[in-house]
Amino acid sequence: MKFDYSFYAGKLILIVDDEPRMIKFVQFNLELDGFRVIGATDGMDAMEKVRTQLPDLMVLDVMMPRMDGFETLQRIREFSDVPVIMLTVKDEEEDKHAAFSAGADDYLTKPFSPRELSDRIKAVLRRQSGVSATAEVVQVDDRLQIDFSRREVLVEGQRISLRPTEWRLLYHLVKNANWVMPSESLLQKVWGYEYHEDVQLLRLYVAYLRSKIEIDSRNPQYIITERGVGYRFVLPKDEE
């Protein structure tokens, strides 16, 4: 497939790995695809470069000395929404859950091919740019307001912080309010076609959203599960 230089060329990628040889290997291959690449060998260095270099995406190894990838990402999420792909030698559900819980946008298991990493990076960058702003402000009810122009959610007047992936999921649910969105459709719109069967990933992020906007996440009134089909965002009829 021909590389789309018009979109990806010049995007700055931060590679965080305690093995300099791995950084050089990844850097060489990503630069062939038109990316710019910088490296960091530990969590503290990664935090500093996210602050000062403002990368478009970070590839973060989990297994690092002193401060592992999970802790590094948690600390970075305190000040940055930079997209993150986590790398690990494990392929276990618990580690995948930990990665997404920490704020990762994707997860890749070592060993991996340079092409696979490049494709994952492109997919995440596409998703990050996929939600266009609109001037619409949706007043769901007296306690919940969604401002698409500012990418802002207010719950009882308080601004709620959403990760980029949570925002994309909410966007597509609200855009199709009062209609049932099939799980496969949501996965493709929010994560990409390659995730269209990862229903557990969707459940995880729906749970994140509910914990932030619902009065009682166990008895949701906004994001309703349609068993065996998908999810439906409820708007009062006069807001349709």
Buried (B, 14 or more C-beta within 10 A) or exposed (E): EEEEEEEBEEBBBBBBBBEEEBBBBBBEBBEEBBBBBBBBBBBEBBBEBBEEEEBBBBBBBBBBEEBBBBBBBEBBBEEBBBBBBBBBEEEEEEBBBBBBEBBBBBBBBBEEEBEEBBBBBBBBBEBBEEBEEEEEEBEBEEEBBBBBEEBBBBBEEEEBEBBBBBBBBBBBBBBBBEEBBBBBBBBBBBBBEEBBEBBEBBEBBBEBBBEBBBEEBEEBBBBBBEEEEBBBBBBEEEEE
